[in-house]
Amino acid sequence: MAELKENTYKLMREVLLRVPGHEGPPPRLNLVCDPTTLTIIGSVCKMSDLYDLGITSVENVLLTRQPLPSLDAFYFISPSRASIDALMRDYDEGKKPQHDNVHLIFCDEVQKDDFDKMAQHKGLAPRVKSFREAGINFCMFKEDCFHLNQPDILRYFDGGSEVNNVSRAIMHICDVLKVRPAIRYSKAGICPKVATQINAMSQASPLQTKKKMTLLIVDRSIDVPVSLMHMPFYEALVYDLMPEADKDTGVITVDGKSRMLHDTLFETLKYLHFIEVRMQVQKHTSSFLKQHQNIAALQAGNGGGMESKDMMAAIRDVPEYQEQFGQIDANLTLSKKVLDALQDINIIVPKTDNGSFVVNAGSLESELATGVTDNEKEAKLEPTTKAITDLFQKQPNLKREVKLRLVLLFVALFHSCPESSTREIMDAANLPPEDRSAINKFIELKLAGDDSNKEKYRGDLRRSKSQVKLATHDLKKQSQVIERYTPRIKTVLERLVDNKLETEVFPGFGVEEITNDSSIAGAPERQWGWKLVKTDNNDEKPLILVFFIGGVTFGEIRAANQLKKAQSKCDILVGGTCILTPHMMLESLRGNTRRNSMVRTTVPDDIDVGDMGGVTEDATAADEIP
């Protein structure tokens, strides 16, 4: 959904980073940000865009900087106490003011107490030439995904303290898109409260528009497995297994070299199964060499008949092809590292001679995620408990994080999982107190769902019959057990696209009642004729915006993107409180996540900021950002 990014970009260039009332070419100004707003700008603007607006440098308000009183400044910051205090310190009495004239832009609403403090500040108030609250507290991740960069998952499951923040953030998105949505929502957690508040806010500020949008609000409990298991697709695994990959900057360090991860080749590979990636890179390499074999021969000074490695070496020296070879080398290396990492943690699942899968961490992870065993039977509590304890006892050196993921998947698989079974598995895993506490927190906050009727469903699968049926179908069809899991949002969105999403399960505002006998899990084979549906090019397609309270995973981003391409009825935009990886989920449960980590890491010197679609600080500040 490119429209959100385009509208945000226009808002930045044409409104926010313009001096109000100024005519003619933009004056030269300094841009002062905090880590939060720097990440927001970097997700939609290039450094060259800022230069075009007359911005000569970008600085961090939290750092000590050289005063530039002759240069006016935009302060684009978040309304956090730390940033507002830093702003006022720039103009404290008894010190040289940072700038003579300033334009204040906040990415979200400023609290009255903070506004009053700024208004009463004798050094700051006289220098303020304009004041704006932008309502842009989200970051783009490529064209069709956005997030609030709030990695603390647990704060959204504490009873409702974040309802206002989430509701306001979603309304900001609707305002940028210039639309008021019909609303569907999950009954879990704070979803009903958020939906109710957004509906009230929409009615209080209506818009005249022909655009049609359905907002679907869910929380992380809709699909716990996808947030814990090793999804087998290239992009998901890179961010899961490679700590060198930074989602905010898009930079990855491979063998000591920093480069952009999302290059042209990576974009064509990111949704492929990790096994297929290396084959595709090799095909890409062979095709490239075939197209340029004459250049290789000319470069090497011979008439042809060269080996592939010699052709590679010859063409690599041609300047115009160095970028393409860099992409090939980087993705070959990265895909090999992903494969090695999966083997190291015992997740790749080979088949035996009789066609069954070897029992290891990978096969158990898939069984716990789907509720279906290798022999196509529903998982049962006692055999599953024994299988996990046996694995932990036979492989005591299994990585701690893999063990914790398996235990959490086990807890999420069965209703009201008996404490004795959970304790037996934790003892076999020899988990430290920190991880045991994380498991208890997971249960306490009902991240896997509500277990109100404990005795009625104790030990039953937390899966519907059609979910089990779909998982069994996938197991028969796929050759790798790691491929078995289908994110639940895929089938939810399929029903929503075709107006078959039951209002009893997902109620809403501004929607007609929809009933259906079949379960939300979807059908193994769908013949709904999407590709035959034609849309008038003069009419805008309706938009579905699905928002995940507690974070959206790369597996869900992929599922939504593929669904968007598979049908022509509507566009699909995905958002969440963060882009969630399994490691982030575990760290949040362990209590190791900061409340807001929108801190952009320093961009390496050999990365062209103009090419990365982001901005960085000036040379004096860049190395000091926390």
NORQUINOR-V593997 format. One record per run of one state. SS is the DSSP state (2 for helix, 1 for strand, 0 for the rest). FROM is the first residue (numbers start at 0). TO is the last residue. If there is no record, write none. Layout:
BEGIN
ss = {SS | SS}
from = {FROM | FROM}
to = {TO | TO}
END
This chain:
BEGIN
ss = {0 | 2 | 0 | 1 | 0 | 2 | 0 | 2 | 0 | 1 | 0 | 1 | 0 | 2 | 0 | 1 | 0 | 2 | 0 | 2 | 1 | 0 | 1 | 0 | 1 | 0 | 2 | 0 | 2 | 0 | 1 | 0 | 2 | 0 | 1 | 2 | 0 | 2 | 0 | 1 | 2 | 0 | 1 | 0 | 1 | 0 | 1 | 0 | 2 | 0 | 1 | 2 | 0 | 2 | 0 | 2 | 0 | 2 | 0 | 1 | 0 | 1 | 0 | 2 | 0 | 1 | 0 | 1 | 0 | 2 | 0 | 2 | 1 | 0 | 2 | 0 | 2 | 0 | 2 | 0 | 1 | 0 | 2 | 0 | 2 | 0 | 2 | 0 | 1 | 0 | 2 | 0 | 1 | 0 | 1 | 2 | 0 | 1 | 0 | 1 | 0 | 2 | 0 | 2 | 0 | 2 | 0}
from = {0 | 1 | 16 | 28 | 33 | 34 | 42 | 46 | 52 | 54 | 60 | 72 | 77 | 80 | 89 | 101 | 106 | 111 | 120 | 124 | 127 | 133 | 138 | 140 | 144 | 147 | 152 | 157 | 162 | 177 | 181 | 185 | 190 | 204 | 212 | 219 | 222 | 224 | 227 | 232 | 233 | 241 | 244 | 245 | 250 | 254 | 256 | 260 | 263 | 269 | 272 | 273 | 291 | 292 | 300 | 307 | 316 | 318 | 344 | 350 | 351 | 356 | 357 | 360 | 370 | 371 | 372 | 377 | 378 | 380 | 394 | 399 | 413 | 414 | 418 | 429 | 432 | 444 | 453 | 457 | 460 | 461 | 464 | 477 | 480 | 483 | 487 | 497 | 507 | 509 | 529 | 532 | 541 | 549 | 551 | 553 | 566 | 569 | 576 | 578 | 580 | 581 | 590 | 608 | 612 | 618 | 622}
to = {0 | 15 | 27 | 32 | 33 | 41 | 45 | 51 | 53 | 59 | 71 | 76 | 79 | 88 | 100 | 105 | 110 | 119 | 123 | 126 | 132 | 137 | 139 | 143 | 146 | 151 | 156 | 161 | 176 | 180 | 184 | 189 | 203 | 211 | 218 | 221 | 223 | 226 | 231 | 232 | 240 | 243 | 244 | 249 | 253 | 255 | 259 | 262 | 268 | 271 | 272 | 290 | 291 | 299 | 306 | 315 | 317 | 343 | 349 | 350 | 355 | 356 | 359 | 369 | 370 | 371 | 376 | 377 | 379 | 393 | 398 | 412 | 413 | 417 | 428 | 431 | 443 | 452 | 456 | 459 | 460 | 463 | 476 | 479 | 482 | 486 | 496 | 506 | 508 | 528 | 531 | 540 | 548 | 550 | 552 | 565 | 568 | 575 | 577 | 579 | 580 | 589 | 607 | 611 | 617 | 621 | 625}
END
